[in-house]
Every structure is written in C-alpha cells, then in structure tokens.
Amino acid sequence: MKRFISALLLAAISVMPLTSAAWEPTKPVSVVIGFQPGSGNEVGFRVLAAEVTKANPNANFLIELKPGADSVIASNYLYEAKPDGYTISVPSYVGTYITNDIWQKDIKKFKYNSFSSVMGMGKSPLTIVANPKSKINTAAELAELVKNTNKPVTFAVGSGAHRMTFEYFMWKAQGNKDLVKFVQYQGPLQAVSATASDAGIEFGIMPISIALPLVQAGKVKVIGITGDQKLAKLPEAEPIKVGGSYIDIYAAWSLVLPPNAPAEIVEWYRRAFTAAMYTPAVKKYYEDNLIIAVPAEMTPAGFDQHIEHLRSIWMPLADQVDLIGKK
C-alpha cells in the first residue's frame, strides 16, 4: 500500500492538466492486445481506460484481441500501424522485450526497441499453482519432484514470462527434461483454468492477480510466488527459492504506440494514464489484485531503461535455453 501511494505521489509531480495538450484523441482508439480474453494486460487496461475516459470524454478505447505466438501477432500489427495515436498496445515486459527474441524470432517483424514507449502500467508477481489434488505444497517439494520424478509432470503456461519462469525453475532444480514438460496456452486465464480442471495439468504458472479468484475459491493452491517479498494480502504465499535463488520476474504490462509516434501524442497518453493511476477506482483495483506501480518505469525514458536492465539479466538465460534446444 505504501509503495503504491509513494509511486503515485512521485508520478503526480509530472502530471499537468490535459487541457493544455497539443494533441488529444477525437475518434475511437484501437487497443491491440496479444492474448485471449481475461489477461492481466486486458483487464488492467480496461480499469485504467475507464478513468481516462471519465476525465477525457473524447477518449474512447476499443479492445482488439489478437492472440497468438506469445503476442507477436499483435506486436507485428502494431509495428505496421500508423503512428497517429489511434492504435496502441499493452504488451508484457518479458514476452515482447525478451523472449520473443528467442522463441518467436523467426516470425516477428519488430525489434525489441522498435515501438514508441509511453510507460509501465503495473506489475504483479507470478505464481506457481497446483491442482488441489496434487500432493505438492511447497517450492522445495516441487523442486524435488521435477528432479526425481519417474512419471510425466505437466505445467500450463500462458506467455513468455511464464515459460521463462518454468525454464529457470527447471534449470535451478536440475529438472528431468524428459519427463517434465510445459503446455503453452494462449493466455494466463486459460492456463490457470486448465490447472484447476481434470485435464491432467498438475501445475501452472501465471500472474497471481489472474490466479487469485481460483485460489480464493479453492480451485488451485499456491506453491509460491516470484520475487523475494511476501504479499500482505496473501501472507501464505511464500517467495519461491530454488537452487539458492529467488526468481526475479514479474507479470508486467506497458503502454506503447507504433514506431515513430510524435512526442505530443506520447505525452498525451503518458499524462492521461498517469493521472488515472491515482484515482480511487484504480488504487482499489491494484490493491485488491496485488498489483504495484513503479514510478521509475512510468515515463518513456524510465521504462526503456528498465527494459535494458531486464535484458541484461534474462537474455543470457534465454540464449542458453535456446542453445540447449528448447523450442
């Protein structure tokens, strides 16, 4: 809570009245999202966009879901869109800026730094969950299982960040790659739903914000969360430590425009969505869904700097995963 308020206070310093903006939308804006319905990208954007529209009645947003290839279909579309402010996107940090360069590199048209960055919109820990029938209850037990299992074990994942978490856990736990596999779903909601079902998927990896309703309903159980901090609203969720290390990866969503968007358009979006971040409705949504705002990532320059930081950490592992033949 304190972290959220501090983030918004710092961000608010740079927010000026939007009536002075040189550009503002005068027709509906197409919002391209690369996942199936129910992703954190979509749901979080809808909450913010509602507040933007309240403050700016001419700003209306039409969601266009273009799932596939871990959001590459959506990003390819954005890459070729006009930079006129009427096509925007809400990509995930790790997928679009890191793992698309590894697992989808042959089909992507864009470079990781092709787009016009606006801001980071929030982030949430990932969680490893298990079907309630699973005998596994802790990260230590899961590490032991993936290393020594003599039966097939399956994980459901819904994006590149989730798969990267799976790969990292397997690497640190010295998992049995012949018996422990993942199944790629087209979004996190689909992945957690599969884990909760009787489809034979024992484990799943997705944002805790997406898994939370099924956790609270007892449909899945939390094995652990990424990062190194416990969550005040979910104290039973322990940070995952495997091979002596925490997993420093989050579900995080950003706001971007096509390449070469004019500065005044980028600035309108930055100010409008930053203002929305500290409205009561957004604050409550973030608190309820365990999402945090990071002030350093809420400007174009700050966001780009953070992406470079993430790439310096995760690209070496991604390269290794590619080199050992995981496709």
Protein Blocks (a to p, Z undefined) as FASTA:
>chain_A
ZZmmmmmmmmmmmpccfklpfbdcfbdcddddfbdehiaklmmmmmmmmmmmmmmmmlcc
dddddeeehhmlmmmmmmmpccehpaccdddfklmmmmmmmmmmmmpcbdfklpccfbdc
bdcdddddddfkbmbfbfklmmmmmmmocbdcddddfbfklmmmmmmmmmmnopafklmc
cdddfbfklmmmmmmmmnopabdcddfklmmmmmmnopaccfbdedjbdcfklmmlccdd
eehiacdddddddddddehiafklmmmmmmmmmmmmmgfklmmmmmmnopacdfklmcfk
lmmmmmmmmmmmmmmmmmmmmmnopZZ
